Amino acid sequence: MKIFLTSDIGASKKVNGIRLVSELNNTNKFADNLKKAVKGHDLMVFVASSPFYEGTSTYAELTRSSLSLAGIRFSKMVILDGSNMDRCRELMQRADLVFLAGGDTAIQMKMFENMDLGKHIIQCKGVIVGQSAGALNLATDVYCSPTPDETSTKKYWKGLGMTDVSVEPHFKPENKELIENVLLPDSKTQSFIAITDGSYIIDDGEKQTIYGEAYKFSNGEMKQLCSNGNNIVLGASKSTSK
């Protein structure tokens, strides 16, 4: 099993107020590496960000179309949300690709708990991609920085336990206010890796590799680990869930 922790894969963009499909962001060879990792092409499971969000089907189709443009095609796609939670075990066992969507991180994690995803996702033999909130919730220990879009005031909770890497997505190193007032103080409680859009981390069960611009926040300090166009091995995989 390979796990991709992403910030934004670039599957869609807004043009004149309308969201349209776009090519995957391949700045750091995300599309290339995902295409190599995916071995089966029967079933893609798109896991929603909330139980009954009306925009889920649109984002799911845009994601599937963007993957198809990159040559990553699937015969079928099933959306997993509040309407079919009872299929979670079956879908995880069958999936060639599981895509965990972005959205409100706390609401998504509550849905994951209700469908017992943590118990069933370990049976997945395919590739798992977590984008933004989906990437956060794949961690054993989740750190979720406060944003206007998040409904929860909690910053820390237990995630799915598929990796010990906790990410801070959509990171902008020029946002000094967020860094000084939030991220550096919070890193004294829990360490995390901040990744910019287009950057990602692969945890293949043996090692964790960063691709693109990324920074480590730990003990009140910030250190750049990698830059766009490059990759480094972060360390050995430590999760026992896989």
C-alpha positions in Angstrom: 0.0 0.0 0.0 1.2 3.5 -0.9 -0.2 6.6 0.8 0.0 10.0 -0.9 -0.4 13.0 1.5 -1.2 16.0 -0.7 -2.1 19.6 -0.3 -3.9 20.2 -3.6 -3.5 18.0 -6.7 -4.9 20.7 -9.0 -7.7 18.6 -10.4 -10.0 21.6 -11.0 -10.0 25.4 -11.3 -12.5 28.1 -11.5 -13.0 29.9 -14.8 -15.5 32.8 -14.8 -17.1 31.4 -11.6 -17.5 27.9 -13.1 -15.3 25.0 -11.8 -13.7 23.1 -14.6 -11.4 20.1 -14.8 -7.7 20.8 -15.1 -4.5 18.8 -15.5 -3.0 17.4 -12.3 -0.2 19.5 -10.9 2.9 17.7 -12.0 5.5 20.3 -10.7 6.9 17.7 -8.4 6.0 14.6 -10.5 2.8 13.9 -8.6 0.9 12.6 -11.7 4.0 10.5 -12.8 4.4 8.9 -9.4 0.8 8.3 -8.9 0.5 6.6 -12.3 3.4 4.3 -11.4 1.8 3.5 -8.0 -1.6 2.6 -9.3 -1.6 -1.1 -10.4 -5.3 -1.8 -10.8 -7.8 0.2 -12.8 -11.2 -1.2 -11.9 -12.5 0.8 -9.0 -11.9 4.3 -7.6 -13.5 5.2 -4.3 -14.0 8.9 -3.7 -14.5 9.5 0.1 -16.4 12.7 0.7 -15.6 15.5 3.1 -18.9 15.4 4.9 -21.9 13.0 5.0 -24.4 14.8 2.7 -22.5 17.6 0.9 -24.3 18.4 -2.4 -21.1 19.3 -4.2 -19.4 16.0 -3.6 -20.5 14.4 -6.9 -19.1 17.4 -8.9 -15.7 17.3 -7.2 -15.6 13.5 -7.6 -16.3 13.7 -11.3 -13.7 16.5 -11.8 -11.1 14.5 -9.9 -11.8 11.3 -11.9 -11.6 13.3 -15.2 -8.3 15.0 -14.1 -6.8 11.6 -13.3 -8.0 10.3 -16.6 -6.2 13.2 -18.4 -3.0 12.0 -16.7 -3.6 8.4 -18.0 -4.9 7.1 -14.6 -8.3 5.7 -15.6 -10.8 3.5 -13.7 -13.7 1.5 -15.0 -15.9 2.5 -12.1 -16.1 5.2 -9.4 -18.2 5.0 -6.2 -18.7 8.0 -3.9 -18.5 6.9 -0.2 -20.5 9.3 2.1 -23.4 9.3 4.5 -25.7 7.6 2.1 -23.9 4.3 1.8 -21.7 4.0 4.9 -22.7 0.3 5.2 -20.6 -0.3 2.1 -17.4 1.0 3.6 -15.8 -2.4 4.3 -16.6 -3.8 0.9 -15.4 -0.7 -1.0 -12.1 -0.6 0.9 -11.4 -4.2 0.1 -12.2 -3.7 -3.6 -10.6 -0.2 -4.3 -7.7 0.3 -6.6 -7.6 3.9 -5.5 -9.1 5.5 -2.4 -9.3 9.3 -2.6 -10.0 11.2 0.6 -11.4 14.6 -0.3 -10.6 18.0 1.2 -13.1 20.0 3.2 -13.9 20.6 6.9 -11.4 18.4 8.7 -13.3 17.8 11.9 -16.6 17.1 10.1 -14.9 14.7 7.9 -13.2 12.9 10.8 -16.6 12.5 12.5 -18.0 10.9 9.4 -14.9 8.6 9.2 -15.7 7.5 12.8 -19.3 6.9 12.0 -18.5 4.6 9.1 -15.6 2.9 11.0 -13.2 3.8 8.2 -10.2 3.4 10.4 -11.0 -0.3 10.8 -11.7 -0.9 7.2 -9.2 1.2 5.3 -6.3 -1.0 6.5 -7.8 -3.7 4.2 -7.2 -1.6 1.1 -4.6 -3.2 -1.2 -4.6 -0.2 -3.6 -3.3 3.3 -3.4 -4.6 5.9 -0.9 -4.5 9.6 -1.7 -5.5 12.2 1.0 -5.9 15.8 -0.2 -5.9 18.6 2.4 -8.4 17.5 5.1 -8.1 13.9 3.8 -4.4 14.0 4.3 -4.6 15.4 7.8 -7.1 12.7 8.9 -4.9 9.9 7.6 -2.4 10.6 10.5 -2.3 8.9 13.8 -2.2 12.2 15.6 -3.9 15.0 13.7 -2.9 18.7 14.0 -5.5 21.0 12.4 -4.5 24.7 12.4 -7.5 27.0 12.8 -8.9 28.6 9.6 -12.1 30.5 8.8 -13.4 27.3 7.0 -13.0 25.0 10.0 -16.0 24.6 12.3 -14.1 22.9 15.1 -12.2 24.8 17.8 -10.1 21.7 18.5 -6.6 21.5 17.0 -5.6 18.0 17.9 -7.4 14.6 17.7 -6.8 11.0 16.8 -6.9 10.2 13.1 -7.1 7.1 11.0 -3.6 6.0 12.0 -2.3 5.1 8.5 0.8 7.2 8.9 2.6 9.1 11.7 3.2 12.1 9.4 1.0 15.1 10.4 0.8 17.7 7.6 -0.2 21.3 7.4 -1.5 21.8 3.8 -1.7 24.9 1.7 1.3 26.4 3.4 2.5 29.8 2.3 5.9 30.7 3.8 5.1 34.4 3.2 2.3 34.2 5.7 4.4 35.4 8.6 1.4 36.2 10.9 0.2 32.6 10.8 3.7 31.2 11.2 4.6 33.4 14.2 1.2 33.5 16.0 -0.1 30.0 15.3 2.2 27.4 13.7 5.4 28.0 15.7 3.5 28.1 19.1 1.5 25.0 18.2 4.6 23.1 17.1 5.6 23.1 20.8 2.7 20.7 21.4 3.0 18.6 18.3 5.4 18.5 15.3 4.1 18.6 11.8 5.2 19.0 8.2 3.9 22.0 6.2 3.5 21.5 2.5 2.7 24.0 -0.2 0.1 23.4 -3.0 1.7 21.0 -5.5 3.9 19.3 -2.9 3.2 15.9 -1.3 4.6 13.1 0.8 4.6 9.4 -0.1 4.5 6.8 2.8 5.0 3.4 1.2 5.1 1.5 4.4 8.9 1.4 4.5 9.9 5.0 4.1 8.4 8.5 3.8 9.5 10.7 1.0 8.8 14.4 0.5 8.4 15.8 -3.0 8.5 19.6 -3.4 8.5 22.5 -1.0 8.1 21.5 2.6 9.0 22.7 6.1 9.2 21.0 9.5 7.7 22.7 12.5 8.9 21.3 15.8 9.6 22.7 19.3 8.7 26.2 18.3 11.1 26.2 15.3 10.7 26.1 11.5 13.1 24.4 9.1 12.9 24.0 5.4 13.3 20.4 4.4 12.8 20.4 0.6 12.2 22.7 -2.4 10.2 22.4 -5.6 11.7 20.0 -8.1 13.5 18.0 -5.4 12.7 15.1 -3.1 14.2 13.8 0.2 13.6 10.8 2.4 12.0 12.1 5.6 12.5 8.8 7.4 11.2 5.3 8.0 7.5 4.5 8.1 6.4 4.1 11.7 2.7 3.4 11.6 1.6 0.0 12.8 -1.8 0.2 11.1 -0.6 -0.9 7.7 
